[in-house]
Amino acid sequence: MPVKMCRRIALAAALVAVIGIHPRKTSAQNNGPQQTAPPQQPEPVKPPTSSAPTGQPQRQQPPPPQVAISVQSNLVNVDAIVTDQDGNLVTGLKRENFRVLDDGQPQQITNFAPTDAPITVVILMEYSNTYWGYYQGYFGAKAQYWADGFLQHLTDKDWVALKTFDLRTTLQEDFTQDKRSIDEAIQTLGFPTFHEAVLFDAVYETLNQLRDVRGKKSILLLATGFDTFSKHNLDQILDRLKESETTIFAVGMGEEIDLYTPGGAGIGYMQAKNQLTTFARMTGGYAFFPRFQGEMPDIFNTIAAYLRSQYTLVFSPSTPQDGKYHKITVQILDDDGNPLMLVNKKGKKKKAVVTAREGYTAPHPSAGG
């Protein structure tokens, strides 16, 4: 074979090797937490393991319906998660098993929705070089990987939207039941270009956008917890959380800062973690701070199970519409009206654990209706 021809063949082979397409990484498998089997009813059950549906997704479906403010705007919605002491879900509860207190006064539950409802969730993802580039681009890559992993726990009945924030908030994909479109939006994200993270602005704006969405709604917040450039401050966010019916599940992305920084991450990171924890606690959600990638499948499985298994309670407050913040307490009762007791792994009876929003801000009397 001529020498020139050999060189051309070698050059063509080299080009193919350079531009070859790399296979995408596979998502982590779904492994749920262990369950206990208390001997009494209703009994805790293991959070379900959901997998991606194989049916054809509906790409052009409209967003979840909106509800207008009406004369019934004084109704208060409370989404509650009920577990045993080990975090296993308690299903099969009835309206009579719940008691709601508004500033200590019992309220009549006018509407009750059981568990296993479709999920409506906004994935709100920090996509920046936060922490001043110490982990240049690392948090952005982690956010992509984690957001993609959560999609594997949704079904074709769930609604999901994707928003990112760095120096500003950006809607990457509006509400859809097509998980592939969310996945494609995640995969098109480039290298994070800003160090700033407007956490407060992103949460505030997303809560406002979800204000009138019907039914159960939530935010999956993937963030380090740092805020560097927001127009809103922490007090404004906390006031907004007091008015919101949206549950926040926060997953902290910055544990490596504390794990690998000599002497720990310091007071700044402790404050960042506390902010994420507060957002979740006030809205009836949970905050997770994984240190290793292997924790993520169980965390996402738990979040999806909790979202799908919330009980929705609605009451019309008998307390005054005074424009003030009212403390909500949700109690779980057995059929005799006593605190519901469940048997733990050691055979001891413990009260059922309920997680719900801590309170609500009543309308001001001058607002009317």
TORZA-436273 format. One record per atom (N, C-alpha, C): x, y, z. Coordinates in steps of 0.02 Angstrom, whole numbers, padded with zeros to 5 digits, always signed. Layout:
N
XYZ
...
end
This chain:
369
+00043-00059+00000
+00000+00000+00000
+00045+00062+00000
+00029+00114-00040
+00070+00174-00042
+00076+00206+00027
+00132+00240+00038
+00144+00272+00103
+00091+00325+00117
+00073+00366+00064
+00024+00420+00075
-00043+00391+00097
-00062+00335+00066
-00126+00304+00085
-00125+00281+00158
-00070+00252+00180
-00064+00229+00250
-00071+00287+00299
-00038+00345+00281
-00042+00404+00324
-00114+00429+00329
-00151+00428+00273
-00220+00452+00274
-00264+00407+00318
-00253+00341+00314
-00292+00295+00356
-00277+00307+00430
-00214+00316+00446
-00195+00327+00516
-00225+00392+00542
-00224+00445+00499
-00251+00509+00520
-00327+00504+00532
-00362+00468+00488
-00434+00460+00496
-00451+00422+00561
-00412+00371+00577
-00424+00333+00639
-00414+00377+00700
-00364+00421+00697
-00351+00466+00754
-00408+00514+00765
-00436+00542+00710
-00492+00588+00715
-00553+00555+00745
-00566+00493+00725
-00623+00456+00753
-00615+00447+00828
-00554+00432+00850
-00542+00423+00922
-00553+00487+00960
-00534+00545+00929
-00540+00609+00964
-00612+00630+00973
-00654+00622+00920
-00722+00647+00922
-00772+00594+00942
-00749+00535+00964
-00795+00481+00983
-00842+00503+01037
-00904+00479+01036
-00955+00498+01084
-00948+00455+01146
-00945+00489+01205
-00939+00453+01267
-01008+00434+01293
-01017+00375+01319
-01083+00356+01346
-01100+00397+01407
-01165+00414+01416
-01186+00452+01475
-01183+00408+01536
-01170+00440+01593
-01167+00402+01655
-01237+00379+01674
-01242+00322+01704
-01306+00295+01725
-01325+00324+01792
-01390+00331+01805
-01413+00359+01868
-01406+00307+01923
-01399+00332+01984
-01393+00287+02041
-01457+00248+02049
-01451+00185+02069
-01510+00144+02080
-01546+00166+02142
-01610+00149+02144
-01655+00171+02197
-01657+00120+02253
-01626+00137+02310
-01626+00091+02367
-01658+00127+02426
-01716+00105+02446
-01753+00139+02500
-01726+00121+02568
-01745+00161+02618
-01724+00146+02687
-01757+00083+02712
-01728+00054+02763
-01756-00006+02793
-01819+00011+02831
-01864-00038+02838
-01926-00026+02873
-01932-00073+02933
-01969-00048+02982
-01988-00091+03037
-02061-00110+03027
-02083-00161+03063
-02152-00183+03055
-02185-00185+03123
-02208-00127+03148
-02242-00125+03212
-02305-00169+03209
-02323-00199+03264
-02377-00248+03263
-02447-00218+03263
-02455-00152+03262
-02521-00123+03265
-02535-00083+03204
-02599-00066+03193
-02621-00027+03135
-02637+00043+03159
-02627+00094+03115
-02593+00088+03050
-02518+00079+03059
-02487+00039+03017
-02417+00022+03026
-02373+00060+02978
-02313+00077+03000
-02266+00111+02955
-02247+00065+02897
-02237+00094+02840
-02217+00056+02782
-02155+00087+02753
-02118+00047+02718
-02057+00070+02685
-02074+00116+02628
-02040+00175+02622
-02053+00218+02565
-02046+00180+02500
-02093+00191+02454
-02093+00152+02392
-02033+00166+02349
-02012+00117+02310
-01958+00126+02262
-01990+00137+02194
-01982+00198+02168
-02012+00214+02104
-01959+00213+02050
-01977+00191+01991
-01931+00190+01935
-01960+00229+01878
-01919+00246+01830
-01942+00285+01773
-01991+00246+01733
-02050+00275+01714
-02099+00239+01674
-02075+00228+01604
-02101+00175+01574
-02081+00159+01505
-02130+00183+01454
-02188+00209+01476
-02238+00234+01429
-02216+00298+01395
-02251+00316+01342
-02233+00377+01305
-02253+00439+01345
-02207+00482+01363
-02223+00542+01402
-02263+00592+01360
-02300+00635+01394
-02341+00685+01361
-02304+00751+01361
-02274+00766+01304
-02227+00823+01301
-02263+00890+01302
-02324+00895+01273
-02356+00959+01265
-02412+00972+01314
-02412+00937+01371
-02466+00947+01418
-02460+01015+01452
-02517+01047+01469
-02515+01112+01502
-02489+01107+01573
-02468+01163+01602
-02445+01162+01672
-02502+01148+01719
-02487+01130+01782
-02540+01117+01830
-02588+01175+01834
-02652+01163+01846
-02701+01217+01847
-02688+01266+01903
-02705+01328+01890
-02698+01381+01939
-02764+01392+01974
-02762+01419+02035
-02824+01434+02071
-02823+01508+02089
-02877+01543+02077
-02880+01614+02091
-02897+01627+02164
-02877+01685+02189
-02896+01705+02256
-02972+01715+02257
-03006+01686+02308
-03078+01689+02310
-03100+01707+02381
-03166+01704+02392
-03193+01720+02458
-03171+01668+02509
-03144+01611+02487
-03121+01560+02533
-03045+01564+02544
-03017+01623+02532
-02945+01631+02538
-02921+01626+02610
-02968+01626+02660
-02948+01619+02729
-02936+01546+02749
-02948+01499+02703
-02934+01429+02717
-02858+01418+02724
-02840+01375+02770
-02770+01360+02782
-02757+01287+02762
-02709+01276+02719
-02689+01208+02698
-02627+01187+02736
-02628+01127+02761
-02571+01099+02797
-02555+01031+02768
-02495+01022+02741
-02472+00957+02717
-02429+00925+02771
-02448+00866+02792
-02416+00833+02849
-02387+00766+02828
-02327+00751+02853
-02295+00687+02844
-02295+00651+02912
-02318+00589+02914
-02322+00551+02976
-02275+00491+02971
-02231+00484+03019
-02183+00428+03020
-02179+00399+03090
-02144+00343+03095
-02126+00318+03161
-02060+00349+03181
-02033+00328+03237
-01971+00357+03263
-01911+00344+03218
-01916+00293+03174
-01861+00276+03129
-01868+00307+03060
-01919+00349+03050
-01928+00382+02986
-01969+00345+02935
-01998+00287+02954
-02040+00250+02908
-02109+00280+02905
-02137+00286+02845
-02201+00318+02835
-02258+00279+02868
-02306+00315+02894
-02367+00286+02921
-02424+00303+02873
-02452+00252+02842
-02506+00262+02794
-02572+00237+02822
-02626+00250+02786
-02691+00225+02805
-02726+00265+02859
-02701+00324+02876
-02734+00366+02926
-02797+00398+02897
-02844+00413+02942
-02907+00445+02923
-02910+00516+02952
-02960+00553+02930
-02969+00621+02955
-02973+00621+03032
-03006+00571+03060
-03015+00568+03133
-02950+00558+03171
-02897+00537+03136
-02833+00527+03169
-02793+00591+03176
-02819+00647+03150
-02782+00710+03152
-02819+00761+03194
-02780+00798+03232
-02806+00857+03268
-02760+00916+03253
-02789+00971+03232
-02752+01031+03215
-02767+01085+03267
-02714+01114+03295
-02722+01169+03343
-02695+01233+03312
-02733+01286+03317
-02713+01352+03294
-02703+01395+03355
-02640+01410+03370
-02623+01445+03433
-02655+01410+03493
-02654+01343+03491
-02679+01304+03547
-02753+01288+03544
-02790+01317+03497
-02862+01306+03493
-02878+01253+03440
-02915+01201+03458
-02932+01149+03409
-02972+01177+03351
-02958+01153+03291
-02991+01176+03231
-03028+01118+03197
-03082+01134+03162
-03119+01084+03124
-03086+01075+03056
-03067+01013+03040
-03038+00997+02976
-03094+00991+02925
-03097+01037+02878
-03152+01038+02830
-03138+00995+02769
-03075+00986+02751
-03057+00944+02694
-02997+00902+02713
-02997+00841+02686
-02943+00794+02702
-02927+00754+02640
-02864+00750+02622
-02842+00711+02564
-02790+00660+02588
-02799+00596+02571
-02752+00545+02593
-02686+00548+02554
-02645+00497+02563
-02578+00495+02535
-02578+00473+02462
-02518+00466+02435
-02505+00439+02368
-02533+00483+02312
-02525+00548+02319
-02547+00594+02267
-02488+00610+02221
-02501+00632+02159
-02447+00652+02114
-02406+00709+02144
-02344+00714+02123
-02298+00765+02148
-02298+00825+02101
-02299+00885+02129
-02286+00947+02092
-02226+00979+02125
-02170+00981+02091
-02107+01002+02123
-02066+01045+02075
-02035+01096+02103
-01985+01136+02068
-01916+01115+02093
-01874+01092+02048
-01803+01081+02065
-01768+01148+02060
-01750+01176+02117
-01716+01241+02120
-01643+01228+02136
-01600+01240+02087
-01532+01214+02089
-01481+01271+02086
-01438+01273+02135
-01382+01321+02132
-01333+01297+02079
-01315+01343+02035
-01268+01325+01981
-01216+01380+01975
-01171+01381+02022
-01121+01435+02025
-01054+01408+02049
-01004+01451+02045
-00938+01436+02074
-00934+01465+02144
-00985+01453+02183
-00987+01483+02250
-00928+01459+02292
-00921+01489+02350
-00863+01479+02394
-00800+01504+02360
-00810+01558+02320
-00756+01596+02289
-00707+01553+02250
-00736+01505+02214
-00697+01466+02167
-00652+01414+02198
-00660+01403+02265
-00616+01354+02297
-00626+01285+02266
-00689+01270+02250
-00704+01209+02213
-00727+01229+02143
-00681+01254+02103
-00698+01284+02038
-00742+01238+01996
-00805+01257+01990
-00851+01219+01948
-00877+01156+01980
-00852+01137+02038
-00870+01073+02067
-00943+01070+02087
-00968+01123+02120
-01037+01123+02143
-01085+01123+02085
-01067+01156+02030
-01109+01155+01971
-01116+01085+01944
-01061+01049+01939
-01062+00980+01913
-01102+00935+01961
-01093+00945+02026
-01130+00905+02075
-01205+00919+02069
-01224+00982+02061
-01294+00999+02054
-01325+00964+01994
-01290+00963+01938
-01316+00929+01879
-01327+00855+01893
-01279+00823+01924
-01282+00752+01937
-01339+00735+01985
-01347+00776+02038
-01399+00763+02087
-01468+00776+02059
-01476+00831+02022
-01542+00846+01994
-01564+00791+01946
-01517+00766+01906
-01532+00712+01859
-01551+00649+01897
-01518+00637+01954
-01533+00578+01994
-01603+00579+02024
-01627+00638+02042
-01694+00643+02072
-01748+00626+02022
-01737+00639+01958
-01787+00626+01907
-01806+00552+01905
-01759+00509+01923
-01773+00437+01919
-01826+00415+01970
-01843+00459+02017
-01891+00442+02069
-01960+00471+02054
-01970+00500+01996
-02034+00528+01977
-02071+00482+01929
-02137+00488+01926
-02177+00449+01881
-02205+00494+01826
-02240+00464+01778
-02268+00503+01723
-02329+00544+01744
-02350+00538+01807
-02406+00579+01832
-02381+00641+01869
-02317+00644+01883
-02289+00699+01921
-02273+00759+01876
-02278+00818+01905
-02259+00880+01871
-02193+00905+01900
-02148+00926+01857
-02083+00950+01880
-02060+01008+01836
-02029+01057+01868
-01999+01113+01833
-01927+01121+01857
-01884+01152+01816
-01814+01160+01833
-01795+01234+01831
-01768+01258+01887
-01741+01326+01891
-01671+01323+01919
-01628+01368+01895
-01560+01373+01921
-01548+01444+01945
-01497+01452+01987
-01479+01520+02009
-01404+01525+02019
-01378+01581+01998
-01310+01602+02013
-01314+01676+02029
-01294+01719+01981
-01302+01791+01989
-01375+01811+01981
-01415+01769+01950
-01487+01781+01940
-01522+01713+01939
-01588+01713+01941
-01625+01651+01934
-01647+01643+01862
-01647+01580+01838
-01664+01565+01769
-01711+01505+01768
-01767+01512+01732
-01812+01455+01721
-01784+01415+01662
-01758+01356+01677
-01730+01314+01624
-01784+01273+01589
-01835+01251+01626
-01889+01212+01596
-01951+01220+01639
-02007+01241+01608
-02069+01251+01645
-02100+01184+01662
-02154+01186+01701
-02187+01124+01724
-02203+01078+01665
-02184+01016+01674
-02196+00965+01623
-02201+00897+01657
-02233+00850+01623
-02232+00781+01646
-02182+00739+01606
-02146+00771+01563
-02095+00738+01522
-02027+00746+01555
-02006+00695+01589
-01942+00698+01625
-01883+00707+01577
-01891+00683+01515
-01837+00689+01467
-01820+00761+01452
-01871+00805+01451
-01858+00875+01437
-01819+00908+01494
-01833+00887+01556
-01794+00912+01613
-01723+00886+01609
-01716+00822+01594
-01649+00793+01587
-01609+00828+01532
-01640+00842+01476
-01605+00876+01422
-01585+00947+01443
-01628+00981+01481
-01610+01048+01505
-01550+01045+01552
-01547+00993+01594
-01490+00985+01640
-01426+00973+01600
-01430+00930+01549
-01371+00912+01511
-01344+00969+01469
-01386+01019+01454
-01363+01075+01413
-01329+01130+01454
-01331+01124+01520
-01299+01175+01562
-01224+01173+01551
-01195+01231+01541
-01123+01234+01531
-01085+01241+01597
-01024+01266+01591
-00982+01275+01651
-01007+01336+01689
-01016+01332+01756
-01038+01390+01794
-00990+01449+01786
-01018+01507+01772
-00976+01565+01757
-00974+01618+01811
-01018+01613+01861
-01020+01664+01914
-01007+01633+01982
-00973+01671+02024
-00962+01650+02093
-01023+01664+02137
-01065+01710+02117
-01121+01732+02158
-01176+01680+02161
-01214+01681+02217
-01271+01636+02226
-01326+01675+02260
-01379+01691+02222
-01435+01730+02250
-01487+01683+02279
-01469+01648+02331
-01512+01598+02362
-01578+01629+02385
-01575+01685+02421
-01635+01715+02448
-01683+01738+02393
-01656+01770+02342
-01697+01792+02286
-01730+01733+02251
-01692+01680+02241
-01718+01621+02206
-01776+01588+02245
-01767+01581+02310
-01820+01551+02351
-01881+01597+02353
-01870+01661+02362
-01925+01710+02366
-01967+01709+02302
-01932+01714+02245
-01968+01716+02181
-02005+01651+02168
-01975+01594+02184
-02008+01530+02172
-02069+01521+02216
-02065+01542+02278
-02124+01539+02322
-02181+01582+02294
-02164+01640+02268
-02216+01683+02239
-02248+01650+02178
-02207+01619+02137
-02232+01587+02076
-02276+01527+02092
-02265+01494+02149
-02305+01436+02168
-02365+01455+02211
-02373+01518+02227
-02424+01539+02274
-02494+01513+02256
-02512+01518+02192
-02580+01501+02172
-02586+01434+02135
-02533+01394+02138
-02537+01327+02108
-02582+01283+02152
-02627+01248+02121
-02676+01207+02158
-02642+01145+02187
-02665+01126+02246
-02644+01063+02276
-02575+01066+02309
-02548+01007+02321
-02483+01003+02354
-02427+01024+02308
-02384+01066+02332
-02327+01088+02292
-02266+01093+02337
-02208+01086+02306
-02146+01084+02346
-02088+01109+02304
-02034+01123+02340
-01971+01143+02309
-01917+01094+02332
-01880+01066+02285
-01820+01028+02301
-01761+01076+02291
-01733+01098+02346
-01680+01149+02345
-01612+01115+02350
-01573+01118+02296
-01505+01091+02295
-01457+01151+02298
-01425+01161+02355
-01385+01222+02365
-01334+01211+02419
-01283+01255+02419
-01234+01255+02473
-01261+01289+02535
-01310+01333+02526
-01337+01372+02581
-01309+01442+02585
-01258+01458+02545
-01229+01525+02545
-01272+01572+02503
-01278+01634+02526
-01308+01687+02486
-01258+01745+02483
-01244+01768+02422
-01192+01819+02415
-01214+01884+02382
-01274+01884+02349
-01289+01942+02307
-01363+01957+02302
-01404+01933+02348
-01476+01941+02342
-01500+02011+02360
-01556+02030+02329
-01589+02092+02347
-01629+02083+02411
-01653+02022+02423
-01691+02008+02483
-01644+01985+02538
-01663+01999+02601
-01624+01976+02657
-01658+01917+02691
-01625+01888+02741
-01650+01828+02774
-01717+01841+02808
-01725+01898+02841
-01788+01913+02874
-01846+01914+02825
-01835+01941+02766
-01888+01943+02716
-01906+01872+02693
-01857+01830+02687
-01871+01760+02667
-01911+01725+02721
-01892+01734+02784
-01928+01701+02838
-02000+01726+02842
-02011+01790+02831
-02080+01816+02830
-02120+01785+02773
-02087+01776+02715
-02122+01746+02658
-02137+01672+02672
-02092+01637+02705
-02104+01567+02722
-02164+01560+02768
-02174+01608+02812
-02231+01605+02858
-02297+01609+02821
-02297+01637+02761
-02358+01645+02722
-02368+01587+02672
-02318+01547+02663
-02318+01499+02608
-02347+01431+02628
-02379+01399+02579
-02403+01331+02588
-02359+01281+02550
-02302+01303+02526
-02256+01261+02488
-02205+01228+02535
-02197+01163+02528
-02148+01126+02569
-02080+01128+02535
-02028+01140+02574
-01960+01142+02549
-01921+01082+02576
-01892+01044+02530
-01844+00992+02547
-01776+01016+02523
-01730+01024+02569
-01664+01051+02553
-01611+00996+02557
-01567+00996+02506
-01510+00950+02507
-01447+00993+02502
-01408+00995+02556
-01348+01036+02558
-01292+01006+02516
-01262+01047+02474
-01209+01023+02429
-01139+01041+02454
-01132+01067+02515
-01068+01093+02535
-01032+01056+02590
-01051+00994+02603
-01019+00959+02659
-00945+00947+02649
-00923+00944+02586
-00850+00937+02574
-00811+00996+02601
-00843+01054+02602
-00810+01113+02630
-00789+01100+02702
-00835+01072+02740
-00820+01058+02810
-00776+00996+02818
-00785+00947+02772
-00749+00884+02778
-00675+00891+02761
-00661+00932+02710
-00593+00935+02684
-00556+01000+02699
-00589+01047+02732
-00555+01109+02751
-00521+01098+02819
-00456+01111+02824
-00422+01104+02889
-00455+01146+02943
-00474+01115+02998
-00507+01151+03052
-00581+01161+03041
-00609+01133+02986
-00680+01141+02974
-00696+01203+02933
-00757+01209+02913
-00777+01263+02867
-00789+01329+02903
-00800+01327+02968
-00808+01388+03006
-00880+01411+03012
-00888+01470+03043
-00954+01496+03060
-00996+01512+02998
-00963+01532+02943
-01001+01548+02882
-01039+01490+02855
-01008+01432+02854
-01042+01373+02828
-01094+01348+02877
-01081+01355+02942
-01132+01336+02991
-01195+01377+02982
-01187+01441+02967
-01245+01484+02954
-01281+01462+02890
-01242+01444+02839
-01272+01421+02776
-01314+01359+02787
-01288+01311+02825
-01326+01250+02840
-01389+01267+02881
-01382+01312+02928
-01439+01330+02970
-01495+01362+02928
-01476+01400+02877
-01527+01430+02834
-01566+01378+02796
-01533+01328+02769
-01568+01274+02733
-01613+01235+02781
-01587+01222+02841
-01626+01185+02891
-01688+01224+02911
-01682+01289+02919
-01738+01331+02938
-01791+01333+02884
-01770+01339+02820
-01818+01339+02765
-01860+01276+02766
-01827+01219+02776
-01862+01155+02776
-01908+01149+02837
-01882+01165+02896
-01921+01156+02957
-01984+01199+02957
-01979+01261+02936
-02036+01306+02939
-02092+01285+02891
-02074+01250+02838
-02124+01232+02787
-02147+01159+02792
-02123+01123+02842
-02144+01053+02850
-02103+01004+02808
-02043+01024+02788
-02000+00980+02749
-01941+00955+02789
-01890+00932+02754
-01830+00905+02785
-01769+00934+02751
-01714+00935+02789
-01649+00956+02761
-01600+00898+02768
-01563+00884+02715
-01514+00830+02714
-01446+00859+02697
-01394+00832+02729
-01326+00857+02717
-01279+00797+02704
-01283+00767+02646
-01242+00708+02631
-01169+00726+02623
-01126+00683+02647
-01054+00692+02638
-01026+00648+02583
-01063+00598+02563
-01038+00551+02513
-01092+00538+02460
-01070+00528+02398
-01116+00517+02343
-01161+00456+02354
-01135+00407+02390
-01174+00346+02401
-01237+00357+02442
-01243+00414+02475
-01302+00429+02514
-01360+00453+02472
-01346+00476+02411
-01396+00511+02372
-01456+00468+02351
-01447+00406+02328
-01506+00367+02309
-01558+00361+02365
-01535+00346+02426
-01582+00340+02482
-01615+00407+02498
-01577+00461+02493
-01606+00528+02508
-01660+00545+02458
-01646+00535+02394
-01696+00552+02343
-01757+00505+02347
-01745+00443+02364
-01801+00396+02373
-01845+00419+02431
-01814+00441+02485
-01851+00464+02543
-01890+00527+02527
-01858+00575+02493
-01892+00637+02476
-01953+00623+02432
-01944+00582+02380
-01999+00566+02335
-02056+00532+02373
-02038+00486+02418
-02089+00451+02457
-02126+00498+02504
-02090+00543+02536
-02122+00592+02581
-02167+00639+02541
-02144+00662+02484
-02185+00706+02443
-02250+00672+02422
-02244+00609+02403
-02302+00573+02377
-02349+00552+02433
-02326+00553+02495
-02365+00525+02550
-02386+00577+02601
-02386+00639+02583
-02411+00691+02628
-02487+00687+02634
-02511+00697+02695
-02583+00706+02706
-02598+00781+02701
-02651+00799+02666
-02670+00868+02659
-02730+00882+02703
-02722+00929+02749
-02775+00949+02795
-02793+01022+02781
-02858+01036+02780
-02881+01104+02767
-02929+01124+02823
-02919+01184+02850
-02965+01209+02901
-02976+01284+02891
-03034+01307+02914
-03051+01378+02914
-03041+01403+02985
-02991+01445+02997
-02973+01463+03066
-03031+01495+03104
-03039+01473+03166
-03087+01505+03211
-03055+01563+03248
-02989+01569+03241
-02953+01624+03272
-02961+01688+03230
-02947+01746+03259
-02958+01809+03223
-02913+01817+03162
-02939+01851+03110
-02897+01871+03054
-02864+01937+03073
-02807+01930+03106
-02775+01988+03137
-02710+02008+03103
-02692+01974+03047
-02631+01990+03012
-02568+01965+03048
-02577+01924+03099
-02520+01901+03139
-02503+01828+03120
-02444+01807+03143
-02421+01739+03131
-02452+01693+03184
-02484+01639+03162
-02516+01592+03207
-02478+01526+03207
-02467+01499+03265
-02432+01435+03273
-02479+01378+03260
-02457+01330+03217
-02497+01270+03203
-02465+01210+03237
-02507+01169+03268
-02485+01106+03297
-02530+01051+03268
-02499+00999+03240
-02537+00942+03214
-02523+00882+03259
-02575+00852+03285
-02569+00793+03328
-02599+00732+03294
-02570+00673+03307
-02593+00610+03278
-02624+00569+03334
-02687+00549+03324
-02725+00514+03375
-02744+00443+03352
-02755+00400+03401
-02781+00334+03384
-02857+00337+03383
-02891+00281+03375
-02964+00280+03369
-02999+00301+03433
-02964+00300+03489
-02993+00320+03553
-02978+00393+03570
-02944+00429+03525
-02929+00499+03538
-02866+00510+03578
-02827+00458+03589
-02764+00464+03626
-02706+00470+03576
-02648+00496+03597
-02590+00500+03552
-02574+00431+03522
-02566+00429+03456
-02552+00366+03422
-02483+00341+03441
-02480+00279+03465
-02417+00248+03486
-02398+00193+03438
-02335+00190+03419
-02309+00140+03374
-02251+00103+03408
-02242+00041+03390
-02189+00001+03420
-02125+00008+03378
-02070+00027+03410
-02007+00035+03373
-01969-00031+03369
-01908-00028+03342
-01868-00088+03331
-01851-00124+03396
-01849-00087+03451
-01832-00117+03515
-01893-00142+03553
-01952-00137+03520
-02013-00161+03551
-02045-00112+03598
-02020-00051+03600
-02049+00000+03645
-02099+00043+03606
-02151+00064+03640
-02201+00106+03610
-02179+00179+03610
-02182+00211+03552
-02164+00281+03545
-02219+00317+03506
-02226+00381+03520
-02276+00421+03485
-02258+00427+03411
-02309+00429+03369
-02298+00442+03298
-02270+00512+03290
-02229+00521+03239
-02197+00585+03226
-02232+00618+03167
-02252+00681+03176
-02284+00718+03122
-02241+00778+03104
-02232+00789+03039
-02194+00846+03015
-02240+00888+02971
-02249+00951+02989
-02294+00996+02952
-02269+01068+02961
-02296+01113+02921
-02276+01183+02927
-02290+01208+02997
-02248+01254+03020
-02251+01276+03089
-02307+01326+03103
-02331+01359+03051
-02383+01409+03063
-02404+01443+02998
-02443+01495+03004
-02466+01533+02946
-02478+01605+02967
-02477+01650+02919
-02492+01720+02932
-02564+01734+02913
-02604+01754+02961
-02675+01766+02950
-02684+01829+02907
-02738+01832+02867
-02752+01893+02830
-02763+01952+02877
-02746+02011+02854
-02759+02071+02894
-02833+02087+02891
-02863+02108+02946
-02935+02121+02946
-02957+02172+02894
-02913+02218+02876
-02930+02268+02826
-02929+02241+02755
-02902+02178+02746
-02898+02148+02678
-02966+02126+02654
-03012+02109+02700
-03078+02087+02680
-03077+02018+02650
-03139+01990+02634
-03147+01926+02599
-03107+01871+02626
end
